[in-house]
Structure formats: structure tokens, C-alpha cells
Amino acid sequence: MGIDITQKMIHDALNLWHQGDTHGSSLQHLLIWKLHHQDGLNNVRQATNQLLLDALAALANEDPTAQRILELRFLREESGQHIANVLHLAEGTIWRKQREAIARLTEIIQAQEEQAQRERTDRFASRLPLLMEATLFGIEHHLAQLAQHVIEDGAPWIIALEGIGGIGKTTLATALIRTLLRDPRWHDIAWVTARQQIFNGGGAIKPIARPALTTEALIDELVEQLLRQEIGTSELTMEQKRAMLQHRLREHPHLIVVDNLETLLDIEALLSTLRAWAGPTKFILTSRVSRFHETDIFHFTVPELCETDALALIRSESKIRNNVAMAAASDEELHPIYETVGGNPLALRLVVGQTHIHGLGHVLADLQQARGHTVEQLYHYIYWHVWESLDELAQQTLLLMPLVTELGGDFEYLAAMASGAGLSAEKMGNALDRLVAQNLVDSQGGLHERRYTIHALTRTFLQKQVLKWGDETFVADPPIAPK
């Protein structure tokens, strides 16, 4: 967001040099003003005057006479006639040179503001993950909605981006922060990740050499990003660090991301800490697990891409990777990809990469039959840990979900289906709560009616891969859908 500084703003600020805080400041909206204010110049006039002094010093280096005129006229409140006598110039010349000096001072302050904005943005951006995608698909509406919740005053203080693995939570969080980097309201921005592994473009799971994140490790990371310059080389206890962070975050608005929350060792302790720090600071969390029982968290479930956006992503990835045949394919030729993996960006990119080696039909068959190391790695990355965390009842209920159509089924339909498999409606309902919280089942609809379904990739996974993990499965006939 560019800020245009006018000559009138600068003239007004100079005119108020000797006035109190009640008169305000025409430069209060500038980042360089806020930086002076944060550096201990706590009243409006001190921060404004220091900003002007810095600019006047720069003006003196290139035009000492111009700086001298502004100093005599506004800082010392001398008359035009007196200044003319001091500088041995005509009074009319003094007024002309004053206008020229204010114009140049405006340009200097504009340049200083732009430089401060660039340095601040670069510093914030250096803490974010790289966005590898040249173009992002299907997130514009999500960005607008989420940005509004982040910048509005007051709650929600904690916003959780939730969804199944590979759905784009981190990408969405990164894009969201990048849209807000230049907003001067933020005192600082931090990004802390708990990610333990990545699934690379070649279809391999790569561990990250990083200890599991704890609340103490989070505090240490935030101290490094937000307080290191302030504390220097001082050794602080954990309680001192915690207290300093709480004071800073409650005093000034910060924007902090905790990525991959589900891998933390002590989530409850972390959330308790974040609540103590929140307001005016805001937190954005990404997690594969939805914690709907937390009453003070704004939950945003990241949806899979629609078919139009999924095909656009496939073509974009294909062009970047020089997969000419895939990039030129028709919608009809690409539709089977969407049928097989749905709108999961990670799976879509895997398909593009695999078609450099194999034909599309072979790649999709591997996904459907759970064949090959690359496919097994994909399923392991997305589903292994969550599948292992489910109890037998939840696993049985999830194994029934491929019998539900893409349009989903209501609770009564699922209860009838579960009854055919020997599960009571109550047990199925309890399991369904768990599956929705784990983002394995989607709950869609309004206040009075909900329908439950699964992503296409989850459907494909359940049909074959889960059998290879040695789990006992069972088959139930679906109930007759109500007419």
C-alpha cells in the first residue's frame, strides 16, 4: 500500500513544531513516524519533530540554505523579514525558497518512508516460507475473507487454517501474510513452523532436521525473531523471555504464524500461552486437526480446489516443468485426474511430475491401485499418522465413506449405512465427530441440515492403500437412498 506524502502535510507538521499533542500530527500515519514513536519518543510531537529533524539533516547535506530557511522560520519562529536580513536576500526570495525547500523536504520524507517500508517488508518476508508457485489458484476469495478478520479490531485473536494434508494450508497462510506485510499497523511479524517433514516434487518424504516444537521452543524462536536486537547477547531465563514476549505482544500489535500445529508436543499448553499473549496481537495457526471445541478460535477449513482451478493448476505446473503434452491437454483429457485425486494441490502436482515418466493412464491406475513407491509415499505423507491415531470405531466408520456419493449423505443415511455394518447410530455419530475434526470427512450445509462426504483423494486412498497397511476391513451394503 503506497503512501503519498503531500507538501501540505509537511507544512502543517512544521507549523505545529511548538504545539502540544492535542493538535495531533499530519505525519502520524507514516511508518517512519511509528518507528520513532516505538523507539521511546512516546508523545506525538516528539516523534513528529524527530522525523522532521532527520529529513532536515538530509536536506542540509544537499542545500544548506534551504535547511537554514526552514529552521529559522519554523523551529525558531523568525519572521520572513528577519530571515531575509540574516541571509542577505530579498523577502520575496525567502518565501519562494521556503516553498521550494518544503517541496524538497517532502520528497526526502517520501523517499525515507519508502525505504523504511522496503526494509520492513524485506525483513518480514525473510521469515516466511518461499512461495514456489508463480500463480496461486482458487484462493482470492479466501484471502479477502481472512484478511478482513485479521485486520479488524478485536476478536478473533486466533485464526486457524485447517484441512487435510496437501490441501494448501501453509500456502494460504503465506499468501495471507504477504498481502498484509505493508500494513503499518503491525509492529512486527513472525513465523514459526513445527513441520517435521516435506513431500517433495519427486514423490519422496524428506525429514527436516528440527526437534519437535514445544512451547519453550516456540518462545525461544519468537525471542530470536522479535527481541534479539533488543536483548543483545544477554542470557535470559525462560520466565524472563515469556514475560518480555507477553509485554511486547500485549503492548503492540504483532502478526504471528504457527505452522503445522498438530505436530506440537503440548498443544494445550501452547494455546494457553497464545491466549495470554493475544490482543492486540493476532495469531494464525495451520493444522490438519480442527479443534472445534476451542471456543475462542476462528476456524477456517481450507477446501479443495474446484475442477476449474485444479485444471488451471495442472496446466500451470506443466508449463513450468515443460510438460508440453500435459499443458496442451483438453479438459476432457485432464478430467480423470480430478476424478481420481480431486482438488488436492499436492496430489495434482505429483501427477504432473509422474507424467514426465509414465503415461497419464498408468499414473492414475497406480493411484487407484496404490501401486509404486511414489504413490505409497504420497498416501503415507497425507494419511498415515491420522489413520494410526484413529480408534477402531473411527476407522470402521471412515471405511464406509466411499459408499457415500460425492454429493454426500445426511446423518440418517450414514446411520442406516452404519447399521448395516453393525454400528449403532450413537457410535457412528461419535466416530463422525472425530473424523470431521481430523478433516478426513467434510461436513457441508447450513444450520438445519448437514451432509457428509470425503475428498476424491481420500476415496481413492480408502479403496486400496489402507488394505496394504494391514488393517482389517469389512464390506457393508449401502442403504437405499431415500426418495
N, C-alpha and C positions, 0 to 999 in steps of 0.2 A: 504494500500500500504506500504509494509515493505521497510525500507531504510537500506542498508548495508553500514556501515562506514568502510573504509579501513585504514590501518596503513599509507599508503601514504598520504591520506587526512590529517591525524593528523600531520604527519611530515611536510607537506607543510605549514599547519597553524602555526606550531611552528616556522618554518623558516621565516615566514612573520611577526613575532611579532612586529618588529620595523618599518615595511614598511607602506606606506600610503594606502589610499583607492583605488588608481588607480590599485593596484596589486590584488584587489578582495579578495575573501576568498573561500577556498575549502569546507567550512562548511556552506556556505550561504543558502544551500537548506534545512538545518535541522530546525525542529520546535523549538528546544531549542535556536537556533541562532535567529530565528524570534521573539521569546518571549523576548530575551534580547534587540533586536532592537526596539521592541514596547515599552519597559519599559524606553525609554529615551536615550538609547545608540545609537544615530542616525547615527554614521558613522560605516562603515564596520569593521574597525579594532577594535574599542572599543567593539562591540558586539562579535566579534570572540575571542578577548583576555579574555573577561569576561567568556565566555563559557569554555575556556581552564583553567582559574583560578579556576572555580568551580570543574572541573574534577581533577585538580592538588591537590586541597584540599582534595578530596575524596581519591586520591592516597596516600597522606601523612598519612592518618589515618591507612592505611594498610602496607605501605612500605615507610617510611620516606627517606631512601637512594635513592630510585628510583625517588621520587619527587624532592629531592635535586639536583640530576644529571640533570634533565630536566630544573630546574630553573636556575642553573648555566650555562648550555650550551646554552639555547635559550633566556631566559629572560635577563640574564646578559652578554651573548655572550662571555663566558670564553672558553678558548681552552681546548682540551681534556687533555693535559699535566697538565695545571693548576688545573683542577678538580681532576686529579689523585693525585696531591700533597696535595690538601686540604683534600681529603677523605682517603689519605694513601692507595691508590690502584694502581695497575698497569694500564697503559693507555689502554692496550688491554681489561682489565676487565671493564673499564669505557665504552668503545664502546659496549661491549656485554650487559652491564647493561642498557645502553641507549636504545638499540633495545628492550630489554625486557620491559623497562619502557614505551616505546611508544606503544608496543603491549598491555600492561595492560591499559594504558590510553585510547586506542581505545575501549577496552571492556567496560570501565567505561562510556565513552561518548555514546556508543551504548546502554547501559542499561539506561542511563539518557534520551536518546531520546525516547526509547520505553516506559519508564514510563510516560514521558510527553505526548506521543501520546495516551496512555491508559487513562490518566486523562482527556485529552481534549475530546477524543471520548466519554467517560462516561458522561462528563458534557454536551456535546451537545445532546447525546442520551436521557438524563434525561428530556429534554424539549419536546421530541417527544411523540406522542401517541403510546401506545403499539400496536405492530403488533400481533394480536391474531392468525392469520393464520400461521401455521407451514410452509406451502408451498404456494407460490403465483403462479397463473396460468395466462398465456396469457399476461404477461407484460414485458417480457425480451426485446422484440424489442422496446417497448415504452420507457423503461428505458434507453436503449442505445441512442436512438434519443434525448430524453430530456436532458440526462446528457451532451451530446455534446453541446447543446445550452447553458446550464448553465455554463460550464467551458470555453467556448470560450471567448476570449477577445472582448469587445464591445457589442453592441446590439445583441439580445434583452435583455433589462434590466428587463422587466416584462413578466413573462410567466404564462398564465392562463390555468389551467386544468379544463375543462368544461364538463358537462354532466348531465343527469337526476339523480334524487336521487337514491342511492343504487348502482350506476354503478361502484364505486370504486375509486373516485377521491382522497379521503383522504388516502386510502391505497396506491395508486400510488405515491402520494406526499411523504408519509412516507418512502416508499421503495426507492424513488429517493434520499431523503436526507440521508438515511442510506448508500447508495452507495458512497456518497460524503463526509462523515464525516471525513475521514482521509486525505483528500486533504489539504495540508498545506497552500494553498492559502487563505483559509478562516480565517479571523481574529476572527470571532465568528459566531454562528448560533442561530437563534431564531425562535420560533413557537408560533403564536397567533391564537386562534380559536374564531370564532363568533358563534359556534354551540349552539343552544338553546335546542335541544332535541336529543335523540337517539332512535333507534328502536332496541330493544334487541332481543336476540335469542329466547325468548319465545313468540315473536309476540306482544310486548307491547311498546307503545311510552312512554319514560321516560323523563320528563322535566329536564333540567340542571339548577341548581340554579346559574345563572350567568346573570348579567344585559346585555342588548343589547350593542353590541360593537359600540363605536363611535370612531372618530379619536383621541379624547383626551384619551379615554380608551386604545386605541392601543398604544399611546405614553407612557402612564403610564406602560403598560405591557412590552414594549421594554426597558424602563428605568430599570425596575426590572431585566430583563434578561441580559442586556448588560452593564449597567452603575452602578448598585448598589454598587459594590465593590469600584468603583472609587469615587462616591459621598458620600458614607457612610450614615450617618443619616441626612445629610443636607436637608433642605426643599427648594425645587426649585419651581419657578412659571412654569406654562405650557409653556410660551415662552422660559424660560431658558432650560427646558427639550427638547423642539423642536430644539432649536439651538444646544445643545450638541449632540443630536442624528444626526442632519444633518452633523455636523462637523465630527463625528466619521464615519458615513456611507459613506461620500464622501471622507474621508481620507484613509480608509482601506476597502477591500472587505469583505462584510458580505453576508450571505445567510439567507433570512428571508421568512417564510411562513405565509400567512394569509389564514386560512381555513374557508370555508363557507362564502365567501364574500357576497353572496346575502342577508344575514341576517343583514348586517350592516345598520345603520340608515342613514348614509350620504356617500354613495359610491363615489359620485363625489368629495367630499372634501377629502376623503381618497386617491383616485387615484392621485389627485393633490399633496398631501403630498408625496406619494411614488415617483412620478416623480422628486420631488425636492431632494429626497434622493438617487435616483438611480445613479449608475455608480461611482465607480466600484462595489458597492453593487447590488445584484440581488434579485428580489422578485419572489416568486412562489405563485400564488393565486389558490384557488379552488372555483368553483362557479357552481350553477345549471343554471345560466344565462350566455349566451355568449354575450359579449359586442363588437360585430364586428365593430361598428362604432368608436371604440378607435383605432387610427392609430398606436400607439406605443406598442401594446400588442401582444405577440406571442400567438396565440390561438391553443390549442390542445384539440380536442374533444375526450374524453375517450370513446372508443367503447365498446359495449357489448362483452362478450366472445363468441368465435365461439363454435359450438356444441362440438367439441373435448375437448376444455378446460373446457366448462361447465360441461360435464360429469365427467371429471377428478376432478373438484372441488366437485361435488356431492359425488363421491366415497371417496375423502379425508375427507370431513366433516363427512361422515357416519362412517368411521373408527375411527375418533377422538371421536365421540359420541357413539360408539359401536352400531351402527345401522347395524347389521350384514347382514340382508336381503337386504337392500339398497346398501351396499358396494359390495355385490356379484351379483347384478342385471346386466343383459346384456345390451348392448347398445340399443337393441330394446325395452326393458322394460323401460329404462330411457328416451327414445326419446320423449314420450308425455310430460315430464316435460319441455323440451326445446321448444316444440311446444307451450306450454301454457305461460311460463314466459320468454322465450328467454334466453339471457346470462346475465341477471341482477344478480350479485352475492348475493345481499341482498335477493332477492326473492328465489334464489336457496337454500340458507341456511334455509330460512323459510320452504320450502318444506321438506328438510331433517328433520328439527325439528318436523314438524307436523306428519311425518310418524312414529314417535315413538308412536303416539296416534291413528292415523287413517290409513286406507289403502290408498295407493297412488291414486287410482281412486277417492276416496272420497275427498282427499285433492285437487286434480286438479279440480274436479267438484265445490268445494267451491270457488276456484279462478275464475273459468269461470262464476259462477252464483253470485259471490260477496256475499257469504254466510258466516256468522260467524264473531265473534268479531275480531279474529286474522287477517283474510283477510281484513276486513274493516280498521283495524289499518295500515296494510301494504299500502293499497291504499291511506289512509289519509296521511301517512308519506311522500309518494313519490309525490302524485299528488294534494293534497287539496289546498295548498297555491298557486301553479302555476295555477290551474284551476280557482280559485277565482280571480286571477289577470288578467285573460283574459277578453276582452270585448266580447259582444255577437257575433260579426262577427268572431273573432278568435275561439270562442267555436264552432260555426257552422261549420267552416272550419275543425277544428280538428275532429268533429264528422263524417265528410265524409271520413277520412283517413282509417278506417277499410275496405273501399271498394277498396282500392288500394292493390295490391298483395305485398308479401314480397320482390319482385324484385323492387318494386317502380314504380312510374309513372312520366312522364316528365311534364313540366308546362302545355303544351297544353292539355294533358289528364286530369290533375287536373282542368283546366279551363272549359273543357267540362262537367266534373262531377259537378262542382260548378254551372254551368249554369242550369243544370237540377234541382238544388235546389234553383234557383232564385238569385244566386250570380253572379255579374259581374266578369270578369277576373281581373279587376283592384283591386276590393275589396278583391278578393281571394288572389291576389298577396301580398297585404299589410298584410293580416292576416298571410300568409305563412311566410313572413319575421319575424313576431313576434313569430310564433311557432318554427321556426328554432332557433331563438335566445334563446328561453326558453328550447331548447333541447327536445321538445315534438315531433318534426319531424326531421328526418335525411335528410340532403342534401348530396347526393353522386354523384361522377362523376368527370369529368375533366373540362378543361377550356371552352369548347364549348357546353357541354351538362351536365345537372344535372337531377337526378331522386330523387324523394322524397318518403320516406317511414317512418314507425313507428316501434318501438320495439314491439316484441311479447307481452310483459307485458302491454304496452300501449294499444295495440289492445284488449287484454283481459279486461283491465280496462274500456275502452270505451263501450264495448258491454253490460255491466251490471251495474257496480258500479256507473257510473255517473248518471244513472237514479235514483238511491237512494238518490242522493243529491238534488233532486227536480228540476233538470234543464229540461226545455222543449226541446225535441229533435224532429228531423224530419228525414224522410227517403227519400233518393234520389236514383233513379236507376242509376247505374254506366253507363257511356257511353261505347259504343262498342269500344274495344281496336283497335287501328289502325293495319292493317295487314302489 
